[in-house]
């Protein structure tokens, strides 16, 4: 499993209300949620994001409410992976459950800038900043988590396992 994309860079404590503002929670349709993803922190995000792009953030990404709308909006916008120093625990679980790969790697976060091109190998746990040539090591996903992500989420994984 690999992902390659251009980086959108954010700071500390990006909460779920910034990822998908509460005023848009009258739907759970992924395509509709994607239209408003990151709107309150980055008004150009939805116009600039392309399939495969990557979000890199500092500490406590996804803090706030426990709604699944936030990782759904990110994934539906085309983001292939989120790399952060740390994630809020409920966001981490929700992201994996819907099949959005996320990695904690403080060193990579420190070395990656907005606009860089990054390649992630989830099996090996490597994060390569293609722009600078630097390679960082994150904890690779355990095999069962890889299967959940490859199945596009926990529900699909359970259905396929039957």
C-alpha positions in Angstrom: 0.0 0.0 0.0 1.4 3.4 -1.1 0.3 6.9 -1.4 1.9 9.9 -3.2 0.7 13.4 -3.2 1.2 17.1 -2.6 1.1 18.3 1.0 -1.4 20.6 2.7 0.3 21.7 6.0 -1.5 22.6 9.2 -0.6 23.3 12.9 -1.6 22.0 16.3 -5.1 21.2 17.5 -7.0 21.0 14.2 -10.4 20.0 15.6 -13.3 18.3 13.9 -15.3 21.5 13.7 -12.5 23.0 11.6 -12.2 19.9 9.4 -16.0 19.9 8.7 -17.9 22.8 10.3 -21.0 21.8 12.3 -23.2 23.9 10.0 -22.8 21.3 7.3 -23.6 18.2 9.4 -27.1 18.0 8.1 -25.8 15.3 5.7 -23.6 12.3 5.9 -23.1 12.1 2.1 -19.3 12.0 1.6 -19.3 14.1 -1.6 -21.3 16.8 0.1 -19.1 16.8 3.2 -16.0 17.0 0.9 -17.3 20.3 -0.5 -16.8 22.0 2.8 -13.7 20.2 4.1 -11.2 22.5 5.9 -13.4 25.5 4.9 -12.9 27.4 8.2 -9.1 27.1 8.2 -8.2 27.0 4.5 -10.8 28.6 2.2 -8.9 27.4 -0.9 -8.6 23.7 0.1 -11.5 22.3 -1.8 -10.4 24.2 -5.0 -6.8 23.1 -4.7 -6.9 19.5 -3.4 -6.3 16.7 -5.9 -6.9 13.0 -5.6 -3.9 11.5 -3.7 -2.8 14.7 -1.8 -1.7 14.4 1.8 -2.4 16.4 4.9 0.5 17.0 7.4 -0.3 18.5 10.8 1.3 19.0 14.1 -0.1 17.7 17.5 -3.6 16.6 18.4 -5.1 16.4 14.9 -8.8 15.6 14.9 -9.5 16.7 18.5 -13.0 17.7 19.4 -16.2 15.8 18.8 -16.2 12.1 18.0 -18.2 12.3 14.8 -17.1 10.3 11.8 -17.9 13.2 9.5 -14.4 14.6 9.8 -12.4 11.7 8.4 -15.1 11.0 5.9 -14.9 14.6 4.6 -11.1 14.4 4.4 -11.2 11.0 2.5 -13.9 12.1 0.2 -12.0 15.3 -0.7 -9.3 13.1 -2.2 -6.8 13.1 0.6 -4.9 9.8 0.6 -3.2 10.0 4.0 -2.9 12.2 7.0 0.5 12.4 8.8 0.7 14.2 12.2 2.8 14.3 15.3 -0.2 13.0 17.3 -3.9 12.3 16.7 -6.9 12.5 19.0 -7.6 8.9 19.8 -11.3 8.9 18.7 -10.3 10.5 15.4 -7.6 7.8 14.9 -10.1 5.0 15.4 -12.7 6.7 13.2 -10.2 7.3 10.4 -9.1 3.6 10.3 -12.7 2.5 10.6 -13.6 4.4 7.4 -10.4 3.4 5.6 -8.4 6.7 5.8 -4.7 5.9 6.5 -3.1 8.0 9.1 0.4 7.9 10.5 2.1 9.5 13.5 5.6 10.6 12.8 6.9 13.8 14.5 10.2 13.8 12.6 8.4 13.7 9.2 6.1 16.5 10.3 9.1 18.7 11.2 10.7 18.0 7.9 7.8 18.4 5.5 6.5 21.8 4.2 3.3 22.8 2.4 3.6 22.0 -1.2 6.2 19.3 -0.9 5.5 16.0 -2.6 5.5 13.0 -0.2 5.4 9.3 -0.8 4.2 7.0 1.9 4.7 3.2 2.1 2.2 2.0 4.7 3.6 -1.6 4.7 7.2 -0.5 5.5 6.2 2.6 7.4 8.4 4.9 5.3 7.6 8.5 4.6 9.7 10.0 1.8 9.8 13.7 1.2 10.3 13.5 -2.6 11.0 17.2 -2.7 13.9 17.1 -0.2 14.9 13.5 -0.6 14.6 12.8 3.2 13.2 9.5 4.4 11.4 9.1 7.7 10.3 6.0 9.6 6.8 5.7 11.1 5.3 2.6 12.7 4.0 0.5 9.8 0.4 -0.6 9.9 -0.2 -4.0 11.4 -1.5 -6.5 8.7 -5.1 -6.4 10.1 -5.2 -2.6 9.8 -3.9 -2.8 6.2 -6.7 -5.1 5.4 -9.3 -2.7 6.8 -7.9 0.2 4.8 -7.6 -1.9 1.6 -11.3 -2.9 2.1 -12.2 0.8 2.3 -13.2 0.6 5.9 -14.2 -1.7 8.8 -17.7 -2.4 7.5 -16.5 -3.5 4.1 -13.8 -5.6 5.8 -16.3 -7.4 7.9 -18.6 -8.0 4.9 -15.7 -9.4 2.8 -14.6 -11.6 5.7 -17.9 -13.5 5.7 
